[in-house]
């Protein structure tokens, strides 16, 4: 969250809630786990996740 400049970690930005939502969205196989392929594919196709993972430009 700090890398993305997100300070409010309540409500929709609660880390545990966001993790569950991300796994549910990216979990193609439905096993409630992410394998490397699901993770990489999901990250490349989701702008919010990309923003959270990529370093900020200065």
Residue pairs with C-beta under 8 A, 6 or more apart in sequence:
1 7
1 9
1 13
1 15
1 52
3 52
3 53
3 55
3 56
4 51
4 52
4 56
5 56
6 13
9 15
12 18
22 42
22 49
23 32
23 33
23 34
25 42
25 46
26 34
26 38
26 39
26 41
26 42
26 43
26 46
27 33
27 34
27 38
28 38
28 41
29 35
29 38
34 42
42 49
43 49
43 50
43 53
44 50
